[in-house]
Amino acid sequence: MKKNLYLSGLIAIAAMLIAAISACTNFLDIVPDERPIEADAFRDPNAARGMLYSCYAHIPNSRVGASSLDLRTADEITTSFEHAVFARFPRGNYSASDPVISYWNDLYRGIRQCYILLRNIDNVPGISAEDAATYKAEADFLIGFFHFLLIRMYGPIVIADREFDINMPTSNYPVRSPYDVCVDFVVAKMDEAAERLPTVQAADSYGRATSVIALAIKARMLLYAASPLFNGGGAARGSLYEGFKDLDGTELIATTFVANKWNRAAQAALEAIEAAEAAGFRLYQNSGYPTALPSDPIEKDLRLVYIDKVNSREVIWGETRREGVYDHQNNTTPFLTGAQGAAFNGLSPTLMMVESFYTKSGLPIDKDPAFNYADRYKMVAGPNGNTLSLNLEREPRFNAWIAYHNSYYEVTRGTANQVLVRFRRNDNCGIQGRSNNYSPTGYLNKKGVAPELNQSRLQVSVHYPWPVIRLAELYLNYAEALIESGQNLSTAKSYIDRVRVRAGIPTIDQSWAPIGGANTQVLLRAIVRQERTIELYLENHRFWDVRRWMIAEDFLNKQAEGMNIQGVNDQEFFKVTTVPFPRDFTQRNYLMPIPQAEINRNERLVQNPGY
């Protein structure tokens, strides 16, 4: 977009092309100029395909928690890896001059790279018209998707609707467009791409864009745009962005609530659902996956919902880059070190998350008359030893995704296919005096960990695509939009029920009937939000959801709680204890800061409020 940004982008592009294409020229040694790079990148169909793949490489890797903005940075979990880069986000320790994790530059490089592909692809010697048309549709999709990611982080952005002249005078540098204009740009891009993309990709092209993915991103964009943060604070709360204007006085985020935005979001979500179902996507159930555990069939389905890459038709778009040995699965499994292998015991659900899961009756724990909420922190005898009353009589998702004191963690260790986990100070998963590789709350995450993961050595023996979009999200998107529009509440409940029934709990009406039913917009809003918190737990959603709902101060500005992991016996361990990691969230944190270096280059670029 700006000259020095473009030059650094060329170096990044060149590095990716070296990996993607068998080129004989070392691009890093070339004076940055687009002509020799383009000549090699588009010299034949194979090179052009490599150029397309390198456009995809600008998508942030959402499964790599150590450098991810949104995987481990909400209030679902806390980790013992407070030394890692991502941990500065929940602490609020970032600024415009030091954004810590910022995708601004790389996403704009990706957009420019897509425009370079669009400009050159028709002239590639020997390329088929069909391939050229598909590549152009994918590039247009990526341009829209990169804009969506930027909007989600920064709000109103600079719309790159063309390949900018790198030699333009600074007085012509582009400025931020109003938020709603940015949203419409993404929607138009996704509509255009959906008309030209295939419904599904071939097996060897899994992860590339499809028409269903494009419609799903459009639906997500409109859901965000209708949400309180970007829609005047909602019907009952004022906007955070009064006075947020460009230098010429243009309002950058509208400050009045527009009810029809929810109708638009609902229509887009339904369109995406219908396209997905027509393409054969469905909620994952009744798998024949060859693992003995979990023994409960519902818990087994829930554990494998996106791990079973062969049989699952629920994941609409998956992140296909392979997991590293220091990523999700090894980081969350029970502690192991030495000749047997390595696992790091460090992704720990917070007490807030533990309490968010329903009871086995499908009700919140504080609403179920059969659940002893007042004594939930009382020590009781469980199937495998003492545990909290809180951990028993819970819904199948809790048992499938959360490991608690004196419960089993299904993972392969030698001839054993499960580990009985205990979290007191000197136990197998206890802190034992370590400064990291421990559970800060006395719980461990199991979601996203394959039961047959073999940890006989430091490796990742089971790989699967990380879920970027799955059908359950679309159902909940549609339900939320219907609830917020105040219409079709019964239809909204039916789509939430699809997720609930798959999870092994009763429908909303069945669960809530004994306590007065659930038929108001206010109550159903709480239900759909809790359902998202549970179903989409640890899938990169919570970070954005609490922001778009404008409730982040209530959740991200407090320290996590868990058990007393320094306790050496049951009586000491089963005490609610504050995790000693600071947390800070202020109003400015609803949006990410534009890197100050970009503001300095372009004096016409207005910074986000508070930075």
Long-range contacts (C-beta under 8 A, 24 or more apart in sequence): 1-108, 1-112, 1-158, 1-160, 1-164, 1-173, 1-174, 2-166, 2-173, 2-598, 2-601, 2-602, 3-166, 3-167, 4-601, 5-105, 5-108, 5-109, 5-598, 5-601, 6-109, 6-112, 6-166, 7-32, 8-105, 8-109, 9-105, 9-108, 9-109, 9-112, 9-113, 10-34, 10-37, 12-106, 12-109, 13-37, 13-54, 13-109, 13-113, 16-54, 16-57, 17-41, 17-50, 17-51, 17-54, 20-50, 20-51, 20-53, 20-54, 21-46, 21-47, 21-50, 21-51, 22-46, 23-47, 34-116, 38-116, 38-120, 41-116, 41-120, 42-120, 42-121, 42-123, 42-124, 43-124, 43-125, 44-124, 44-125, 44-126, 44-127, 45-124, 45-126, 45-127, 45-128, 45-131, 47-124, 48-117, 48-120, 48-121, 48-124, 48-127, 48-131, 48-135, 49-131, 49-135, 51-113, 51-116, 51-117, 52-117, 52-135, 52-138, 52-139, 54-113, 55-110, 55-113, 55-114, 55-117, 55-138, 55-139, 55-142, 56-142, 56-207, 56-208, 57-110, 58-106, 58-107, 58-109, 58-110, 58-113, 58-142, 58-146, 59-110, 59-142, 59-145, 59-146, 59-149, 59-319, 60-103, 60-106, 60-149, 61-319, 61-321, 62-319, 62-466, 62-468, 62-540, 63-319, 63-321, 63-323, 63-327, 63-328, 63-466, 64-324, 64-327, 65-327, 65-328, 65-331, 65-347, 66-326, 66-327, 67-101, 68-101, 68-540, 69-101, 69-103, 69-153, 69-543, 69-592, 70-540, 70-541, 70-543, 70-544, 71-538, 71-540, 71-543, 72-347, 73-543, 74-542, 74-543, 74-546, 74-555, 74-556, 75-350, 75-352, 75-353, 75-542, 75-546, 75-555, 75-556, 75-558, 75-560, 76-349, 76-350, 76-352, 76-353, 76-533, 76-537, 76-538, 76-542, 77-347, 77-348, 77-349, 77-350, 77-353, 77-445, 77-538, 78-348, 78-350, 78-440, 78-441, 78-560, 78-562, 78-579, 78-581, 79-331, 79-346, 79-347, 79-348, 79-440, 80-345, 80-346, 80-348, 80-434, 80-436, 80-437, 80-438, 80-439, 80-440, 81-331, 81-346, 81-436, 82-436, 82-581, 83-436, 87-581, 90-556, 90-581, 90-583, 90-584, 91-581, 91-582, 91-583, 91-584, 92-583, 92-584, 92-585, 92-586, 92-589, 93-584, 94-593, 95-593, 95-596, 95-611, 96-593, 96-594, 96-595, 96-596, 96-599, 96-607, 96-611, 97-596, 99-592, 99-593, 99-595, 102-592, 102-593, 102-595, 103-149, 103-150, 103-153, 104-150, 104-153, 104-154, 104-594, 104-595, 104-598, 105-595, 105-598, 107-146, 107-149, 107-150, 108-146, 108-150, 108-158, 108-160, 110-142, 110-146, 111-142, 111-143, 111-146, 111-147, 111-160, 112-160, 112-163, 112-164, 114-139, 114-140, 114-142, 114-143, 114-146, 115-139, 115-143, 115-160, 115-162, 115-163, 116-163, 119-163, 133-196, 134-196, 134-197, 134-198, 136-196, 137-193, 137-196, 137-197, 137-209, 138-193, 138-197, 138-208, 138-209, 140-189, 140-192, 140-193, 140-196, 141-189, 141-190, 141-193, 141-197, 141-209, 141-213, 141-214, 142-209, 143-189, 144-185, 144-186, 144-188, 144-189, 144-190, 144-193, 144-214, 144-217, 145-209, 145-217, 147-182, 147-185, 147-186, 147-189, 148-186, 148-217, 148-220, 148-221, 151-179, 151-182, 151-183, 151-186, 151-221, 151-224, 152-224, 152-544, 153-591, 153-592, 154-591, 154-592, 154-594, 154-608, 155-179, 155-230, 155-252, 155-253, 155-591, 155-608, 156-181, 156-182, 156-252, 156-253, 157-182, 158-605, 159-185, 161-185, 170-602, 170-603, 173-601, 173-602, 173-604, 173-605, 175-246, 175-247, 175-602, 175-604, 175-605, 175-606, 176-246, 176-252, 176-605, 176-606, 178-250, 178-251, 178-252, 178-253, 178-254, 179-225, 179-230, 179-252, 179-253, 179-254, 180-225, 180-254, 183-221, 183-222, 183-225, 186-217, 186-218, 186-221, 187-218, 187-221, 187-222, 187-268, 190-214, 190-215, 190-217, 190-218, 190-221, 191-218, 194-218, 194-275, 199-275, 199-278, 199-279, 200-279, 200-280, 206-318, 206-320, 206-465, 207-317, 207-318, 207-319, 207-320, 207-465, 210-279, 210-317, 211-275, 212-272, 212-275, 212-276, 212-279, 212-281, 212-316, 213-316, 213-317, 213-469, 215-268, 215-271, 215-272, 215-275, 215-276, 216-272, 216-276, 216-316, 216-317, 216-469, 216-473, 216-474, 217-469, 218-268, 218-271, 218-272, 219-265, 219-268, 219-269, 219-271, 219-272, 219-474, 219-477, 219-478, 220-469, 220-473, 220-477, 222-261, 222-264, 222-265, 222-268, 222-269, 223-265, 223-268, 223-269, 223-477, 223-480, 223-481, 223-548, 224-544, 224-548, 225-261, 225-265, 226-261, 226-262, 226-264, 226-265, 226-481, 226-484, 227-548, 227-549, 227-550, 228-548, 228-549, 228-550, 229-547, 229-548, 229-549, 229-550, 229-590, 230-254, 230-548, 231-257, 231-258, 231-261, 232-256, 232-257, 232-258, 233-257, 233-550, 234-550, 235-259, 237-550, 240-550, 240-587, 240-590, 240-609, 241-609, 244-609, 245-606, 246-606, 247-604, 247-606, 252-606, 259-485, 259-486, 262-481, 262-484, 262-485, 263-481, 263-485, 263-487, 265-477, 265-481, 266-478, 266-481, 266-482, 266-485, 269-474, 269-477, 269-478, 269-481, 270-478, 272-474, 272-477, 273-471, 273-474, 273-475, 273-478, 276-316, 276-471, 276-474, 277-471, 280-313, 281-313, 281-314, 281-316, 281-471, 282-313, 282-314, 282-471, 283-314, 283-471, 283-472, 283-498, 283-499, 283-502, 284-308, 284-311, 284-312, 284-313, 284-314, 284-502, 285-502, 287-311, 287-312, 291-410, 291-417, 291-451, 291-452, 292-417, 293-408, 293-410, 293-417, 293-418, 293-451, 294-399, 294-400, 294-410, 294-451, 296-396, 296-399, 298-396, 298-400, 298-503, 298-504, 299-396, 299-399, 299-400, 299-504, 300-400, 301-502, 302-396, 302-397, 302-400, 302-401, 302-503, 302-504, 303-400, 303-401, 303-410, 303-446, 303-447, 303-451, 304-450, 304-451, 305-470, 305-472, 306-448, 306-464, 306-465, 306-466, 306-467, 306-470, 307-448, 307-449, 307-450, 307-462, 307-464, 308-464, 309-464, 309-465, 314-470, 314-471, 314-472, 315-465, 315-467, 315-469, 315-470, 316-468, 316-469, 316-470, 316-471, 316-474, 317-467, 317-468, 317-469, 318-464, 318-465, 318-466, 318-467, 318-468, 319-465, 319-466, 319-467, 319-468, 320-465, 322-460, 322-463, 323-460, 323-463, 323-466, 324-460, 325-458, 325-459, 325-460, 327-460, 328-448, 328-449, 328-466, 329-448, 329-449, 329-450, 329-453, 329-460, 329-462, 330-455, 330-458, 330-460, 332-444, 332-445, 332-446, 332-448, 332-449, 333-409, 333-411, 333-444, 333-449, 333-453, 333-455, 334-403, 334-409, 334-411, 334-419, 334-421, 334-428, 334-429, 334-444, 335-428, 335-429, 335-437, 335-438, 336-413, 336-455, 340-413, 340-414, 340-455, 340-456, 340-457, 341-413, 341-455, 341-456, 341-457, 341-458, 341-459, 342-455, 342-457, 342-458, 343-411, 343-455, 344-436, 344-437, 345-429, 345-437, 345-438, 345-439, 345-444, 346-436, 346-437, 346-438, 346-439, 347-444, 347-445, 347-538, 348-439, 348-440, 348-441, 348-442, 348-443, 348-444, 348-445, 348-562, 349-402, 349-441, 349-443, 349-444, 349-445, 350-441, 350-560, 350-561, 350-562, 350-579, 351-441, 351-560, 351-561, 351-562, 351-576, 352-555, 352-560, 352-561, 353-402, 353-533, 353-537, 354-390, 354-391, 354-398, 354-402, 354-404, 354-443, 355-390, 356-530, 356-533, 356-534, 356-537, 357-394, 357-395, 357-397, 357-398, 357-402, 357-534, 358-394, 358-395, 358-397, 358-398, 358-505, 358-511, 358-530, 358-534, 359-393, 359-394, 359-395, 360-393, 360-394, 360-395, 360-505, 361-505, 361-506, 361-511, 362-395, 362-500, 362-505, 362-506, 362-507, 362-508, 362-510, 362-511, 363-511, 363-512, 363-515, 364-530, 365-390, 367-515, 369-514, 369-515, 377-574, 377-575, 377-576, 379-570, 379-571, 379-574, 382-406, 382-407, 384-408, 384-420, 385-422, 386-570, 386-574, 388-563, 388-574, 395-503, 395-504, 395-505, 396-503, 396-504, 396-505, 397-503, 397-504, 397-534, 397-535, 397-537, 400-446, 400-447, 401-445, 401-446, 401-447, 401-537, 401-538, 402-443, 402-444, 402-445, 402-446, 403-443, 403-444, 403-445, 403-446, 404-442, 404-443, 405-442, 405-563, 405-573, 405-574, 409-444, 409-446, 410-446, 410-451, 411-449, 411-450, 411-451, 411-453, 411-455, 412-451, 412-452, 412-453, 412-454, 412-455, 412-456, 413-455, 413-456, 414-456, 417-451, 417-452, 423-563, 423-565, 423-573, 424-565, 424-567, 424-568, 424-569, 424-570, 424-572, 424-573, 425-565, 425-566, 425-567, 425-568, 425-573, 426-568, 430-565, 431-565, 431-566, 438-565, 439-562, 439-565, 440-560, 440-562, 440-565, 440-579, 440-581, 441-560, 441-561, 441-562, 441-563, 441-565, 441-579, 442-562, 442-563, 442-564, 442-565, 442-573, 443-562, 443-563, 445-538, 447-537, 447-538, 448-538, 467-539, 468-540, 472-498, 472-499, 472-502, 472-535, 472-536, 473-536, 473-541, 475-499, 476-528, 476-531, 476-532, 476-535, 476-536, 479-528, 479-531, 480-525, 480-528, 480-529, 480-532, 483-521, 483-524, 483-525, 483-528, 484-521, 484-525, 486-521, 489-519, 489-521, 489-524, 492-524, 492-528, 493-518, 493-524, 496-527, 496-528, 496-531, 499-531, 499-535, 500-531, 503-534, 503-535, 547-590, 550-590, 552-585, 552-589, 552-590, 553-585, 553-586, 553-587, 556-583, 556-585, 556-589, 557-583, 557-584, 557-585, 557-586, 558-583, 559-583, 586-610
